Amino acid sequence: MKTIKAMPITKESFAPFGRYINLMEIPARSSEDFIAHSTPEILTDEPMNLGITICKAADQFDSVSMERHMLTEEPQFCGDGEMILTVANSAPDGYPLEDDVRAFIMRPGDVAIVGKGIWHDANHGVGKDTMYYFLATNKEPDNLKEIEWVDIKPQPVRIEVRGEE
């Protein structure tokens, strides 16, 4: 089984898989009661629903299967702790390939907009169970066709949570 190390997400490293935004780097609106950061552009070209996932913590894990969305991008917002986003830029009409799998460490305030046709696994928390938010299509029947989990070929990939910093 191939093993890879997760690396910190950056605009450059994530570019083959979609777009990356660090919300904390965007100038904030603030008052005595709040500080708010928001994206300067529209995140997707489709109407979306908001979802939340609690992902389990793991020092290492095996990425066994992935899904991809052919009709929409999928913004994922890192919530209350670090997490690992695992992706593959393999042919979307086939299956995710072991040699294409990459893993990224996301921190609170990070947003990864997974591109159309990019394979991705469920995220994993770093050091603790972690919450993240995502946007997904809300158009029937497109949303039903968009979710299909496919095994990584020829075999799963082991992800080591701490990569090069």
C-alpha positions in Angstrom: 0.0 0.0 0.0 1.3 3.4 -1.0 1.8 5.9 1.9 1.7 9.7 1.4 2.1 12.6 3.9 -0.5 15.3 4.1 0.9 18.8 3.4 -0.4 22.3 4.3 -2.8 23.6 1.7 -1.8 26.6 -0.3 -3.2 28.3 -3.5 -0.4 26.8 -5.5 -0.5 23.3 -4.1 -4.2 23.0 -4.4 -4.6 24.6 -7.9 -4.8 21.2 -9.8 -7.8 20.3 -7.7 -9.7 23.6 -7.4 -9.4 26.9 -5.6 -8.2 27.8 -2.1 -9.1 30.8 0.1 -7.9 31.6 3.5 -10.7 33.6 5.0 -8.5 35.0 7.8 -6.3 36.8 5.1 -9.3 38.7 3.8 -9.8 42.1 5.3 -12.4 41.9 8.1 -15.5 43.9 8.9 -15.7 44.5 12.6 -17.4 46.2 15.5 -17.3 46.0 19.3 -19.2 42.7 19.0 -17.7 40.8 16.1 -15.0 40.4 13.5 -16.3 39.0 10.2 -14.3 37.7 7.2 -16.2 36.8 3.9 -15.2 35.8 0.4 -14.8 38.6 -2.1 -16.3 36.5 -4.9 -19.2 34.1 -5.5 -18.0 30.6 -4.6 -20.0 28.5 -7.1 -22.1 29.0 -10.2 -25.0 26.8 -8.9 -27.5 27.2 -6.1 -26.3 25.1 -3.1 -27.4 23.8 0.3 -25.2 24.1 3.4 -24.1 20.9 5.1 -22.0 20.1 8.2 -19.9 17.0 8.9 -18.2 15.9 12.1 -15.1 14.0 10.9 -13.2 11.5 13.1 -9.7 12.1 14.2 -6.9 9.9 13.0 -3.1 9.9 13.2 -3.1 8.0 10.0 -5.9 6.5 7.9 -6.5 4.6 4.7 -8.2 6.4 1.9 -10.3 3.6 0.3 -12.9 5.3 -1.9 -13.8 8.7 -3.2 -16.7 10.6 -4.8 -16.6 13.4 -7.4 -19.2 15.9 -8.6 -19.5 16.3 -12.4 -22.1 19.2 -12.3 -20.8 21.4 -9.5 -17.8 22.5 -7.5 -17.9 21.7 -3.7 -16.7 24.4 -1.3 -15.5 22.9 2.0 -15.0 25.2 5.0 -12.6 24.0 7.8 -14.4 24.5 11.1 -13.2 24.0 14.6 -9.9 22.3 14.1 -7.3 21.1 11.6 -8.5 18.5 9.1 -7.2 16.5 6.2 -8.7 16.8 2.7 -7.8 13.9 0.4 -8.2 14.4 -3.4 -7.3 12.8 -6.7 -7.2 14.4 -10.1 -7.9 11.2 -12.0 -10.3 10.8 -15.0 -13.8 11.7 -13.5 -15.5 9.1 -15.7 -13.3 6.3 -14.4 -12.1 5.9 -10.8 -9.6 7.6 -8.5 -6.0 6.3 -9.1 -3.6 5.5 -6.3 -0.8 7.5 -7.9 -3.0 10.7 -8.2 -4.0 10.8 -4.5 -2.9 13.9 -2.5 -3.7 15.0 1.0 -3.9 18.6 2.4 -3.9 19.9 5.9 -6.6 22.6 6.3 -6.9 24.9 9.3 -9.8 26.9 10.6 -10.5 29.7 8.2 -9.4 27.7 5.1 -11.8 27.1 2.3 -11.1 24.6 -0.5 -13.4 24.7 -3.5 -13.0 21.2 -4.9 -13.3 21.5 -8.7 -15.8 19.7 -10.9 -14.8 16.1 -11.6 -12.1 16.1 -8.8 -12.3 12.9 -6.6 -12.3 13.5 -2.8 -12.6 11.4 0.3 -14.4 12.2 3.5 -12.2 14.5 5.6 -10.4 13.4 8.8 -9.7 15.5 11.9 -6.2 16.1 13.2 -5.8 15.4 16.9 -9.6 15.6 17.6 -12.9 15.0 15.9 -13.4 18.1 13.8 -16.4 19.9 12.3 -16.4 21.2 8.7 -19.1 22.7 6.5 -19.7 22.1 2.8 -22.0 23.4 0.0 -23.7 20.8 -2.2 -26.1 21.1 -5.1 -29.8 21.2 -4.2 -31.2 20.5 -7.6 -33.2 17.2 -7.9 -32.3 14.8 -9.5 -28.7 16.2 -10.0 -27.9 15.8 -6.3 -28.7 12.1 -6.4 -26.5 11.5 -9.4 -23.6 13.5 -7.9 -22.9 11.2 -5.0 -21.3 7.9 -6.0 -18.4 6.4 -3.9 -15.8 4.6 -6.0 -12.8 2.5 -4.8 -9.3 3.8 -5.4 -7.4 1.6 -7.9 -5.4 -0.5 -7.7 -5.6 -0.2 -3.9 -6.2 2.2 -1.1 -3.6 4.9 0.0 -2.4 5.3 3.6 -2.4 9.0 4.6 0.0 10.1 7.4 -1.5 13.1 9.0 1.6 15.1 9.7 3.4 16.1 6.6 6.2 18.5 5.9 5.5 21.9 7.5 
